[in-house]
Amino acid sequence: MFNLIGQDIQSVREHIATRGIQYPNRYLVEFVPQGQLLNSANIRPCTMYPISVNLPEQTISEMTDQYYTTPRSIPTFVQTGMVLMNFILMQDWKERDFFEKWMNAISYGNYNNRPGYDPIVGSLPYDIASHCIMAIGLLNGSSPATINAKYNYSECYPIQLSPVEFDSTIGGYASFQVGLSVRSLTVQRTQSSTN
């Protein structure tokens, strides 16, 4: 961290310039399926470039100790919110198809599979929910870009796909949103991003 209290604005600018800023439009997302998702459901690793992605909130869940004393909150675990991503809907539908196939493969029983969607027969959803890692890489402004920080989310799976509206009066492009449930997080940062 830094302490610039009482410094002039030029000193603040110089300090920020030496550290560099993180651009909000420089990122990529990698999905790394493992285990049954990779072998049985045939969901392949891929890198995607959504038009927007959020790093979810983290909150501490608490329990209350109220025996023989004034009630006290006790932190128990860190809870990570849902990751939301927005995608442009391309004519080959590859991104939407990827998430539909994934959802079909992990849903309970997954017996409603369509051609090209491989089910994982005999597995309960929680058996395969831990079989994918999602990594959100935040890039610097150099060319070629390098990763400043990588947020690795384990036990990742899509929990919702937004409706896609088609209307003859709409201009521009169609898009969809996917919400992903994640369980835990590890963060990797480059040496230069921690200075």
C-alpha positions, 0 to 999 in steps of 0.5 A: 500500500502507499501513503501519499497524505500531504503529497502534491498532485505531481507526486501522486501521479508519478507514484501511480505511473510507476505502479501502473493501472489495471485496465478494465478492458484487458482480460481473458477467461480460461475454462479447464474441465477435468475428470468426467467433464473432460473424459465422459462429457467431452467438454474441452478446455477453451479460452473465451473473450466475453464482452464483460466479466465480473469478479464476484463479491466475497463475504464472510459468513458468521455464526452468533455465539450468545451463550453466557455473554453478550452476543458475539459474531464469529466468522466461519468461512468466506463465501464467493458470489456468482461470476457473471459473463456477457457474450455476443451471440455469434452465428456459429453459437459456439459460446452458448453451445458450450454452456448448454452442453456443460449444463446438460452434462452436469444436471441430475440424471442428465437424461434429456441429452440431445445429439452431440451432448454427451451425458454422464450417466450414473453421476450425481451433480455434486460428483462432477461439479468439482471437475472444472477450474475457471481462470480469469486473467487480467492483462497489462497494457503492454504489447504483447499483453502479459497477465498481471493477476489470475483469479482461479475459481474451483468447482465452477459450473454454469448455473443460469443462462439468460434469455436471448431476445430476438426482435425485428426492431432491435439493431446491433447484436444479440447477446446472452449472459451466463452465471457461474457458481464457484466454490473457492478462489486462489489468486496468482499475481506477477511480481511486478503487480505486487510492487 
